[in-house]
Amino acid sequence: MSSITIRNLDDTLKASLRMRAARHGLSMEQEVRNILQSTLAADAGQVSGLEFALRINHRFKGLAGDELVMPDRTIARPAPDFSKP
């Protein structure tokens, strides 16, 4: 894993980060990792499962599909009999 150092961080920003981490019961380092991960995931276009489902629903909402003809089901061939030598 890599590490980074952030220099010249404003004292009020650091205090806010410390308070936010305390509210979440995390260390400041873990809080920063969480913030970076969620921010970069959103920038990369990654979406949650629900958001993905809503996008699919919106994309195909106007398309009709009920006019497709469904073929009749046929009975599958019988299973082979392996009891005979």
C-alpha positions in Angstrom: 0.0 0.0 0.0 1.1 3.5 -0.7 1.1 6.5 1.6 0.9 10.3 1.0 1.8 13.3 3.1 -0.4 16.4 2.9 1.5 19.6 3.7 0.2 23.1 4.5 -3.2 21.8 5.7 -5.3 24.5 7.2 -5.8 24.2 10.9 -9.6 24.6 10.7 -9.8 21.9 8.0 -7.7 19.5 10.1 -10.0 20.2 13.1 -13.1 19.6 11.0 -11.6 16.3 9.8 -10.7 15.3 13.4 -14.3 16.0 14.5 -15.8 14.2 11.5 -13.6 11.2 12.2 -14.6 11.2 15.9 -18.3 11.3 14.9 -17.8 8.2 12.8 -15.7 6.5 15.4 -12.7 6.4 13.0 -9.1 7.6 13.0 -8.4 10.6 10.9 -6.4 8.5 8.5 -9.4 6.1 8.0 -11.8 9.0 7.6 -9.5 10.5 4.8 -9.4 7.1 3.1 -13.2 6.8 3.2 -13.6 10.4 1.9 -11.1 9.8 -1.0 -12.6 6.4 -1.9 -16.2 7.7 -2.0 -15.2 10.8 -3.9 -13.1 9.0 -6.5 -15.7 6.3 -6.9 -18.3 8.9 -7.7 -16.0 10.6 -10.2 -15.2 7.3 -11.9 -18.9 6.8 -12.6 -19.3 3.9 -10.3 -22.8 3.6 -9.1 -24.6 1.5 -6.5 -26.7 -1.5 -7.4 -29.9 0.6 -6.9 -28.7 3.4 -9.0 -27.7 1.0 -11.7 -31.1 -0.7 -11.7 -32.8 2.7 -12.0 -30.6 3.6 -14.9 -31.5 0.4 -16.7 -35.2 0.9 -16.0 -35.0 4.5 -17.3 -33.1 3.4 -20.4 -35.6 0.7 -21.5 -38.8 2.1 -20.0 -40.3 3.2 -23.4 -39.5 0.0 -25.2 -42.2 -2.5 -25.7 -41.5 -6.2 -25.3 -44.8 -7.8 -24.9 -45.4 -8.2 -28.6 -42.7 -10.8 -28.9 -44.0 -14.2 -29.8 -43.0 -16.8 -27.2 -42.5 -20.2 -28.7 -44.4 -23.1 -27.1 -42.4 -25.1 -24.7 -41.6 -28.6 -25.7 -40.9 -31.6 -23.5 -37.3 -32.3 -23.1 -36.0 -35.7 -24.2 -36.0 -38.3 -21.5 -33.0 -38.6 -19.3 -30.6 -41.5 -20.2 -30.9 -44.7 -18.3 -27.5 -45.5 -16.8 -28.7 -48.5 -14.8 -28.3 -50.8 -17.8 -24.8 -52.0 -18.7 
